[in-house]
Amino acid sequence: MIAFWEINDDADPAVAFSPLARRVEKTFAWIGDHGGIPLTPSKAIKRVFVHWAAAEFDWPGHT
């Protein structure tokens, strides 16, 4: 089994400024508000989440 390291935001400020960590936190908040990421019958992510993520994440250089 893979052992994960515990990372404290106070001990490692790089986590606070990580774009990936911020996107994960936003995704978890969305899941909490909406009860999960909706899937199509073929198990693809529904557009409602993809459109939200594309607008919310604001990846540099991507529209």
Biopython code that builds the backbone (N, CA, C, O; Angstrom):
import numpy as np
from Bio.PDB.StructureBuilder import StructureBuilder

atoms = [
    (1, "MET", "N", (0.843, -1.169, 0.000)),
    (1, "MET", "CA", (0.000, 0.000, 0.000)),
    (1, "MET", "C", (0.894, 1.241, 0.000)),
    (1, "MET", "O", (1.980, 1.246, 0.580)),
    (2, "ILE", "N", (0.421, 2.268, -0.650)),
    (2, "ILE", "CA", (1.152, 3.528, -0.708)),
    (2, "ILE", "C", (0.911, 4.299, 0.585)),
    (2, "ILE", "O", (-0.228, 4.461, 1.022)),
    (3, "ALA", "N", (1.992, 4.767, 1.186)),
    (3, "ALA", "CA", (1.874, 5.584, 2.394)),
    (3, "ALA", "C", (1.873, 7.063, 1.984)),
    (3, "ALA", "O", (2.785, 7.525, 1.299)),
    (4, "PHE", "N", (0.851, 7.786, 2.405)),
    (4, "PHE", "CA", (0.761, 9.204, 2.094)),
    (4, "PHE", "C", (1.369, 10.023, 3.218)),
    (4, "PHE", "O", (1.258, 9.671, 4.393)),
    (5, "TRP", "N", (2.009, 11.113, 2.846)),
    (5, "TRP", "CA", (2.568, 12.029, 3.830)),
    (5, "TRP", "C", (1.489, 13.004, 4.249)),
    (5, "TRP", "O", (0.690, 13.453, 3.427)),
    (6, "GLU", "N", (1.470, 13.326, 5.512)),
    (6, "GLU", "CA", (0.583, 14.381, 5.996)),
    (6, "GLU", "C", (1.257, 15.721, 5.694)),
    (6, "GLU", "O", (2.414, 15.935, 6.059)),
    (7, "ILE", "N", (0.539, 16.612, 5.035)),
    (7, "ILE", "CA", (1.080, 17.934, 4.706)),
    (7, "ILE", "C", (0.243, 18.972, 5.423)),
    (7, "ILE", "O", (-0.974, 19.040, 5.248)),
    (8, "ASN", "N", (0.899, 19.768, 6.224)),
    (8, "ASN", "CA", (0.239, 20.839, 6.951)),
    (8, "ASN", "C", (0.399, 22.129, 6.153)),
    (8, "ASN", "O", (1.517, 22.486, 5.783)),
    (9, "ASP", "N", (-0.693, 22.831, 5.881)),
    (9, "ASP", "CA", (-0.620, 24.078, 5.119)),
    (9, "ASP", "C", (0.308, 25.095, 5.770)),
    (9, "ASP", "O", (0.987, 25.852, 5.075)),
    (10, "ASP", "N", (0.340, 25.117, 7.106)),
    (10, "ASP", "CA", (1.203, 26.067, 7.802)),
    (10, "ASP", "C", (2.677, 25.716, 7.627)),
    (10, "ASP", "O", (3.528, 26.603, 7.554)),
    (11, "ALA", "N", (2.974, 24.426, 7.559)),
    (11, "ALA", "CA", (4.370, 23.994, 7.464)),
    (11, "ALA", "C", (4.899, 24.098, 6.041)),
    (11, "ALA", "O", (6.104, 24.257, 5.844)),
    (12, "ASP", "N", (4.036, 24.011, 5.060)),
    (12, "ASP", "CA", (4.478, 24.047, 3.667)),
    (12, "ASP", "C", (3.662, 25.071, 2.886)),
    (12, "ASP", "O", (2.610, 24.735, 2.342)),
    (13, "PRO", "N", (4.134, 26.319, 2.822)),
    (13, "PRO", "CA", (3.356, 27.365, 2.149)),
    (13, "PRO", "C", (3.195, 27.118, 0.651)),
    (13, "PRO", "O", (2.332, 27.726, 0.019)),
    (14, "ALA", "N", (4.015, 26.230, 0.072)),
    (14, "ALA", "CA", (3.860, 25.930, -1.349)),
    (14, "ALA", "C", (2.489, 25.335, -1.635)),
    (14, "ALA", "O", (1.959, 25.517, -2.731)),
    (15, "VAL", "N", (1.909, 24.633, -0.681)),
    (15, "VAL", "CA", (0.583, 24.048, -0.869)),
    (15, "VAL", "C", (-0.467, 25.151, -0.988)),
    (15, "VAL", "O", (-1.391, 25.036, -1.793)),
    (16, "ALA", "N", (-0.339, 26.193, -0.215)),
    (16, "ALA", "CA", (-1.310, 27.288, -0.243)),
    (16, "ALA", "C", (-1.315, 28.004, -1.598)),
    (16, "ALA", "O", (-2.338, 28.558, -1.999)),
    (17, "PHE", "N", (-0.195, 27.995, -2.294)),
    (17, "PHE", "CA", (-0.086, 28.686, -3.573)),
    (17, "PHE", "C", (-0.150, 27.740, -4.767)),
    (17, "PHE", "O", (0.044, 28.163, -5.907)),
    (18, "SER", "N", (-0.418, 26.483, -4.517)),
    (18, "SER", "CA", (-0.481, 25.488, -5.585)),
    (18, "SER", "C", (-1.788, 25.616, -6.365)),
    (18, "SER", "O", (-2.865, 25.498, -5.781)),
    (19, "PRO", "N", (-1.708, 25.858, -7.685)),
    (19, "PRO", "CA", (-2.941, 25.926, -8.478)),
    (19, "PRO", "C", (-3.728, 24.613, -8.422)),
    (19, "PRO", "O", (-4.958, 24.628, -8.369)),
    (20, "LEU", "N", (-3.036, 23.505, -8.434)),
    (20, "LEU", "CA", (-3.724, 22.218, -8.387)),
    (20, "LEU", "C", (-4.464, 22.032, -7.062)),
    (20, "LEU", "O", (-5.601, 21.559, -7.049)),
    (21, "ALA", "N", (-3.829, 22.400, -5.954)),
    (21, "ALA", "CA", (-4.477, 22.267, -4.644)),
    (21, "ALA", "C", (-5.719, 23.153, -4.556)),
    (21, "ALA", "O", (-6.727, 22.743, -3.982)),
    (22, "ARG", "N", (-5.661, 24.362, -5.117)),
    (22, "ARG", "CA", (-6.823, 25.249, -5.097)),
    (22, "ARG", "C", (-7.964, 24.667, -5.928)),
    (22, "ARG", "O", (-9.127, 24.768, -5.536)),
    (23, "ARG", "N", (-7.645, 24.060, -7.071)),
    (23, "ARG", "CA", (-8.682, 23.462, -7.911)),
    (23, "ARG", "C", (-9.320, 22.256, -7.229)),
    (23, "ARG", "O", (-10.528, 22.042, -7.336)),
    (24, "VAL", "N", (-8.513, 21.478, -6.535)),
    (24, "VAL", "CA", (-9.047, 20.323, -5.798)),
    (24, "VAL", "C", (-9.991, 20.802, -4.696)),
    (24, "VAL", "O", (-11.057, 20.220, -4.499)),
    (25, "GLU", "N", (-9.608, 21.856, -3.977)),
    (25, "GLU", "CA", (-10.471, 22.389, -2.925)),
    (25, "GLU", "C", (-11.795, 22.895, -3.501)),
    (25, "GLU", "O", (-12.851, 22.677, -2.907)),
    (26, "LYS", "N", (-11.744, 23.575, -4.660)),
    (26, "LYS", "CA", (-12.972, 24.054, -5.294)),
    (26, "LYS", "C", (-13.842, 22.890, -5.739)),
    (26, "LYS", "O", (-15.065, 22.936, -5.607)),
    (27, "THR", "N", (-13.210, 21.845, -6.269)),
    (27, "THR", "CA", (-13.960, 20.663, -6.698)),
    (27, "THR", "C", (-14.632, 19.997, -5.514)),
    (27, "THR", "O", (-15.798, 19.612, -5.603)),
    (28, "PHE", "N", (-13.917, 19.853, -4.403)),
    (28, "PHE", "CA", (-14.519, 19.249, -3.203)),
    (28, "PHE", "C", (-15.674, 20.098, -2.687)),
    (28, "PHE", "O", (-16.676, 19.554, -2.222)),
    (29, "ALA", "N", (-15.552, 21.425, -2.761)),
    (29, "ALA", "CA", (-16.644, 22.297, -2.340)),
    (29, "ALA", "C", (-17.861, 22.104, -3.249)),
    (29, "ALA", "O", (-18.995, 22.064, -2.773)),
    (30, "TRP", "N", (-17.620, 21.985, -4.559)),
    (30, "TRP", "CA", (-18.714, 21.755, -5.500)),
    (30, "TRP", "C", (-19.400, 20.422, -5.205)),
    (30, "TRP", "O", (-20.628, 20.333, -5.217)),
    (31, "ILE", "N", (-18.607, 19.397, -4.943)),
    (31, "ILE", "CA", (-19.161, 18.085, -4.609)),
    (31, "ILE", "C", (-20.015, 18.180, -3.344)),
    (31, "ILE", "O", (-21.099, 17.599, -3.282)),
    (32, "GLY", "N", (-19.535, 18.903, -2.346)),
    (32, "GLY", "CA", (-20.299, 19.070, -1.112)),
    (32, "GLY", "C", (-21.616, 19.799, -1.333)),
    (32, "GLY", "O", (-22.624, 19.461, -0.712)),
    (33, "ASP", "N", (-21.615, 20.791, -2.208)),
    (33, "ASP", "CA", (-22.824, 21.571, -2.480)),
    (33, "ASP", "C", (-23.826, 20.820, -3.355)),
    (33, "ASP", "O", (-25.035, 21.003, -3.210)),
    (34, "HIS", "N", (-23.330, 19.977, -4.262)),
    (34, "HIS", "CA", (-24.191, 19.338, -5.249)),
    (34, "HIS", "C", (-24.333, 17.823, -5.067)),
    (34, "HIS", "O", (-25.048, 17.180, -5.835)),
    (35, "GLY", "N", (-23.679, 17.256, -4.086)),
    (35, "GLY", "CA", (-23.843, 15.833, -3.817)),
    (35, "GLY", "C", (-23.064, 14.919, -4.736)),
    (35, "GLY", "O", (-23.413, 13.746, -4.870)),
    (36, "GLY", "N", (-22.044, 15.409, -5.360)),
    (36, "GLY", "CA", (-21.221, 14.574, -6.233)),
    (36, "GLY", "C", (-21.104, 15.163, -7.621)),
    (36, "GLY", "O", (-21.811, 16.107, -7.971)),
    (37, "ILE", "N", (-20.209, 14.598, -8.405)),
    (37, "ILE", "CA", (-20.037, 15.025, -9.794)),
    (37, "ILE", "C", (-20.975, 14.163, -10.640)),
    (37, "ILE", "O", (-20.868, 12.937, -10.626)),
    (38, "PRO", "N", (-21.889, 14.793, -11.372)),
    (38, "PRO", "CA", (-22.855, 14.012, -12.147)),
    (38, "PRO", "C", (-22.193, 13.329, -13.341)),
    (38, "PRO", "O", (-21.307, 13.884, -13.991)),
    (39, "LEU", "N", (-22.649, 12.117, -13.605)),
    (39, "LEU", "CA", (-22.135, 11.332, -14.723)),
    (39, "LEU", "C", (-23.248, 11.019, -15.708)),
    (39, "LEU", "O", (-24.423, 10.954, -15.349)),
    (40, "THR", "N", (-22.850, 10.828, -16.958)),
    (40, "THR", "CA", (-23.798, 10.393, -17.986)),
    (40, "THR", "C", (-24.005, 8.885, -17.834)),
    (40, "THR", "O", (-23.288, 8.241, -17.068)),
    (41, "PRO", "N", (-24.970, 8.317, -18.549)),
    (41, "PRO", "CA", (-25.150, 6.861, -18.484)),
    (41, "PRO", "C", (-23.900, 6.065, -18.885)),
    (41, "PRO", "O", (-23.713, 4.932, -18.443)),
    (42, "SER", "N", (-23.045, 6.667, -19.726)),
    (42, "SER", "CA", (-21.813, 5.973, -20.128)),
    (42, "SER", "C", (-20.639, 6.290, -19.197)),
    (42, "SER", "O", (-19.496, 5.952, -19.507)),
    (43, "LYS", "N", (-20.914, 6.938, -18.057)),
    (43, "LYS", "CA", (-19.944, 7.245, -17.004)),
    (43, "LYS", "C", (-18.977, 8.381, -17.350)),
    (43, "LYS", "O", (-17.908, 8.484, -16.748)),
    (44, "ALA", "N", (-19.340, 9.226, -18.305)),
    (44, "ALA", "CA", (-18.555, 10.429, -18.595)),
    (44, "ALA", "C", (-19.047, 11.541, -17.669)),
    (44, "ALA", "O", (-20.183, 11.497, -17.197)),
    (45, "ILE", "N", (-18.203, 12.533, -17.409)),
    (45, "ILE", "CA", (-18.601, 13.667, -16.572)),
    (45, "ILE", "C", (-19.577, 14.535, -17.363)),
    (45, "ILE", "O", (-19.327, 14.874, -18.520)),
    (46, "LYS", "N", (-20.694, 14.889, -16.723)),
    (46, "LYS", "CA", (-21.703, 15.704, -17.402)),
    (46, "LYS", "C", (-21.178, 17.118, -17.643)),
    (46, "LYS", "O", (-20.307, 17.618, -16.931)),
    (47, "ARG", "N", (-21.741, 17.736, -18.672)),
    (47, "ARG", "CA", (-21.295, 19.064, -19.093)),
    (47, "ARG", "C", (-21.491, 20.126, -18.025)),
    (47, "ARG", "O", (-20.715, 21.079, -17.961)),
    (48, "VAL", "N", (-22.508, 19.986, -17.184)),
    (48, "VAL", "CA", (-22.758, 21.004, -16.159)),
    (48, "VAL", "C", (-21.516, 21.172, -15.271)),
    (48, "VAL", "O", (-21.150, 22.294, -14.920)),
    (49, "PHE", "N", (-20.883, 20.075, -14.916)),
    (49, "PHE", "CA", (-19.669, 20.175, -14.099)),
    (49, "PHE", "C", (-18.494, 20.674, -14.928)),
    (49, "PHE", "O", (-17.708, 21.495, -14.456)),
    (50, "VAL", "N", (-18.366, 20.190, -16.149)),
    (50, "VAL", "CA", (-17.244, 20.596, -17.002)),
    (50, "VAL", "C", (-17.298, 22.093, -17.287)),
    (50, "VAL", "O", (-16.269, 22.768, -17.255)),
    (51, "HIS", "N", (-18.498, 22.619, -17.568)),
    (51, "HIS", "CA", (-18.624, 24.057, -17.818)),
    (51, "HIS", "C", (-18.292, 24.861, -16.567)),
    (51, "HIS", "O", (-17.624, 25.892, -16.647)),
    (52, "TRP", "N", (-18.756, 24.391, -15.414)),
    (52, "TRP", "CA", (-18.431, 25.069, -14.164)),
    (52, "TRP", "C", (-16.919, 25.054, -13.933)),
    (52, "TRP", "O", (-16.327, 26.084, -13.612)),
    (53, "ALA", "N", (-16.300, 23.894, -14.096)),
    (53, "ALA", "CA", (-14.865, 23.765, -13.843)),
    (53, "ALA", "C", (-14.051, 24.630, -14.808)),
    (53, "ALA", "O", (-13.092, 25.281, -14.393)),
    (54, "ALA", "N", (-14.423, 24.643, -16.075)),
    (54, "ALA", "CA", (-13.688, 25.439, -17.060)),
    (54, "ALA", "C", (-13.735, 26.924, -16.710)),
    (54, "ALA", "O", (-12.736, 27.629, -16.855)),
    (55, "ALA", "N", (-14.874, 27.394, -16.257)),
    (55, "ALA", "CA", (-14.999, 28.812, -15.893)),
    (55, "ALA", "C", (-14.336, 29.109, -14.553)),
    (55, "ALA", "O", (-13.716, 30.159, -14.387)),
    (56, "GLU", "N", (-14.462, 28.201, -13.606)),
    (56, "GLU", "CA", (-13.988, 28.447, -12.242)),
    (56, "GLU", "C", (-12.482, 28.294, -12.092)),
    (56, "GLU", "O", (-11.858, 29.042, -11.339)),
    (57, "PHE", "N", (-11.895, 27.346, -12.792)),
    (57, "PHE", "CA", (-10.479, 27.045, -12.586)),
    (57, "PHE", "C", (-9.563, 28.088, -13.201)),
    (57, "PHE", "O", (-8.472, 28.325, -12.681)),
    (58, "ASP", "N", (-9.975, 28.716, -14.292)),
    (58, "ASP", "CA", (-9.195, 29.789, -14.911)),
    (58, "ASP", "C", (-7.733, 29.384, -15.112)),
    (58, "ASP", "O", (-6.825, 30.038, -14.600)),
    (59, "TRP", "N", (-7.518, 28.302, -15.859)),
    (59, "TRP", "CA", (-6.160, 27.844, -16.138)),
    (59, "TRP", "C", (-5.462, 28.837, -17.043)),
    (59, "TRP", "O", (-6.039, 29.244, -18.052)),
    (60, "PRO", "N", (-4.253, 29.240, -16.725)),
    (60, "PRO", "CA", (-3.531, 30.203, -17.580)),
    (60, "PRO", "C", (-3.323, 29.646, -18.990)),
    (60, "PRO", "O", (-2.866, 28.517, -19.168)),
    (61, "GLY", "N", (-3.665, 30.458, -19.977)),
    (61, "GLY", "CA", (-3.454, 30.061, -21.366)),
    (61, "GLY", "C", (-4.553, 29.206, -21.956)),
    (61, "GLY", "O", (-4.457, 28.796, -23.113)),
    (62, "HIS", "N", (-5.616, 28.922, -21.177)),
    (62, "HIS", "CA", (-6.717, 28.096, -21.682)),
    (62, "HIS", "C", (-8.033, 28.837, -21.528)),
    (62, "HIS", "O", (-8.243, 29.545, -20.543)),
    (63, "THR", "N", (-8.918, 28.676, -22.500)),
    (63, "THR", "CA", (-10.226, 29.306, -22.424)),
    (63, "THR", "C", (-11.304, 28.270, -22.613)),
    (63, "THR", "O", (-12.490, 28.600, -22.584)),
]
sb = StructureBuilder()
sb.init_structure("model")
sb.init_model(0)
sb.init_chain("A")
sb.init_seg("    ")
for serial, (resi, resn, name, xyz) in enumerate(atoms, 1):
    if name == "N":
        sb.init_residue(resn, " ", resi, " ")
    sb.init_atom(name, np.array(xyz, "f"), 0.0, 1.0, " ", f" {name:<3s}", serial, name[0])
structure = sb.get_structure()
